[in-house]
């Protein structure tokens, strides 16, 4: 997908998310810092700060195979790029998982039931399954990432509660 198309579609996805009650009510949001080939979350982060929300980004602990939520206050300062090409906070104090209202979840593909195909390491599945997490898991994607066939799910895979794309909003949480 050309960068201009991805950028415009990402902005439409952001606009749809901003209209959702889950975003409006959220005080603390954890957002993935997008890779160049993913829907861009930069506008989401900037708007969340304008809306006086606390914004967290995951820091990966490869040894413990988990993500640690840390507050960020800039998209340039105090961030690093891991050997896997992922931007994350350099350091900080872990934020309590129980206080996170909304987690913006990446993925390669999604189906109509809220199942997602991630990057294959299970970091988001483990995070969203944490006993203390009571917030909403929201996939942030482009409509071209929707799969017409069911995505196979394993016993440790965790579907999202809602999915926002540049074309639609889907809710799965009962």
C-alpha positions as a printed Julia matrix, in Angstrom:
174×3 Matrix{Float64}:
   0.0     0.0    0.0
   1.42    3.42  -0.88
   2.35    5.58   2.12
  -0.17    8.29   1.16
  -3.02    5.77   1.04
  -2.0     4.2    4.37
  -1.74    7.64   5.95
  -5.19    8.76   4.76
  -6.77    5.44   5.77
  -5.08    5.61   9.18
  -6.54    9.07   9.76
 -10.03    7.8    8.88
  -9.53    4.93  11.34
  -8.52    7.42  14.02
 -11.58    9.55  13.37
 -13.88    6.53  13.74
 -12.16    5.59  17.01
 -12.48    9.13  18.42
 -16.27    8.84  18.03
 -16.54    5.62  20.05
 -17.72    5.64  23.68
 -14.81    3.35  24.61
 -12.36    6.05  23.52
 -14.38    8.97  24.89
 -14.67    7.4   28.38
 -11.07    6.13  28.52
  -8.68    7.98  30.78
  -5.69    5.68  30.17
  -4.9     4.26  26.74
  -2.1     1.88  25.77
  -1.13    2.28  22.12
   1.26    0.3   19.96
   3.81    2.53  18.23
   3.26    1.57  14.62
   5.81    0.16  12.21
   6.08    1.85   8.78
   3.93   -0.88   7.2
   1.16   -0.73   9.84
  -1.76    1.67  10.25
  -0.21    4.81  11.72
  -1.12    5.45  15.38
   0.66    8.84  15.63
  -2.53   10.9   15.16
  -4.24    8.75  17.77
  -1.51    9.44  20.32
  -1.49   13.19  19.6
  -5.28   13.45  19.91
  -5.29   11.42  23.13
  -2.86   13.92  24.64
  -5.08   16.8   23.44
  -8.01   15.05  25.11
  -6.01   14.92  28.37
  -5.68   11.14  28.37
  -2.68    9.29  29.73
  -0.92    7.45  26.93
   1.08    4.29  27.49
   3.23    2.3   25.12
   4.41   -1.27  25.64
   8.02   -2.04  26.47
   8.9    -5.63  25.65
  10.71   -7.79  28.16
  12.08  -10.49  25.85
  13.43  -12.54  28.78
  10.06  -12.61  30.53
   8.11  -12.77  27.22
   5.75   -9.99  28.27
   4.88   -6.37  27.61
   5.27   -3.74  30.3
   3.0    -0.68  29.94
   4.86    2.62  30.4
   3.6     6.16  30.09
   4.94    8.24  27.2
   4.78   12.0   26.82
   6.47   12.35  23.41
   6.66   10.43  20.14
  10.35   11.33  19.79
  11.94   11.69  23.23
  12.75    8.73  25.47
  11.92    6.15  22.79
  14.23    3.57  21.26
  14.01    1.1   18.4
  14.57   -2.56  19.31
  16.54   -4.97  17.12
  13.11   -6.2   15.92
  12.38   -2.66  14.64
   9.77   -1.88  17.3
   9.65    1.57  18.91
   9.24    1.46  22.67
   9.92    3.55  25.77
  13.56    3.54  26.88
  12.66    3.39  30.55
   9.97    4.31  33.02
   7.84    3.04  35.83
   5.49    0.19  34.89
   1.89    1.39  34.85
  -0.71   -0.76  36.7
  -2.53   -2.98  34.21
  -5.75   -2.68  36.21
  -5.92    1.07  35.46
  -5.75    0.75  31.65
  -9.12    1.5   30.06
  -8.33    0.87  26.39
  -5.57   -1.1   24.65
  -5.02   -0.41  20.96
  -4.02   -3.75  19.44
  -2.09   -4.3   16.19
  -2.46   -7.23  13.86
  -1.72   -8.54  10.41
  -5.3    -9.7    9.72
  -8.68   -9.85  11.45
 -11.89  -11.82  10.92
 -15.56  -10.96  11.5
 -15.49  -12.55  14.99
 -12.72  -10.37  16.41
  -9.98  -12.96  15.99
  -6.6   -11.62  14.97
  -3.46  -12.8   13.35
  -0.56  -11.11  15.11
   3.15  -11.36  14.54
   3.31  -14.82  16.08
   4.97  -14.22  19.45
   1.83  -13.94  21.59
   2.75  -10.77  23.48
  -0.68   -9.13  23.09
  -2.53  -12.4   23.76
  -0.66  -12.81  27.06
  -1.15   -9.14  27.97
  -4.89   -9.11  27.24
  -5.35  -12.35  29.19
  -3.74  -10.87  32.32
  -6.1   -11.26  35.28
  -5.79   -7.55  36.17
  -6.79   -6.27  32.72
 -10.45   -5.25  32.7
 -10.36   -2.67  29.92
 -11.32   -2.9   26.27
  -9.06   -4.49  23.66
  -9.51   -2.55  20.43
  -7.91   -3.6   17.16
  -6.78   -0.64  15.04
  -6.63   -1.68  11.4
  -7.38   -0.88   7.8
 -10.3    -2.54   6.06
  -7.91   -4.33   3.66
  -6.71   -6.32   6.69
 -10.12   -7.95   7.11
 -10.22  -11.64   6.23
 -13.35  -13.23   4.77
 -12.26  -16.58   6.22
 -12.0   -17.4    9.9
  -8.59  -16.92  11.47
  -7.54  -20.1   13.29
  -7.39  -19.61  17.04
  -5.28  -21.55  19.5
  -6.04  -22.03  23.19
  -3.87  -19.03  24.16
  -5.15  -16.65  21.48
  -7.33  -13.78  22.72
  -9.87  -12.09  20.41
 -10.36   -8.33  20.61
 -13.47   -6.69  22.06
 -13.83   -4.25  19.19
 -12.25   -3.51  15.84
 -12.0    -0.1   14.22
 -11.02    0.29  10.57
 -11.16    3.09   8.05
 -14.5     1.69   6.85
 -16.33    0.32   9.92
 -16.52   -0.29  13.65
 -17.29   -3.78  14.91
 -18.04   -4.71  18.53
 -17.58   -8.25  19.83
 -17.7    -7.88  23.61
 -20.88   -9.29  25.11
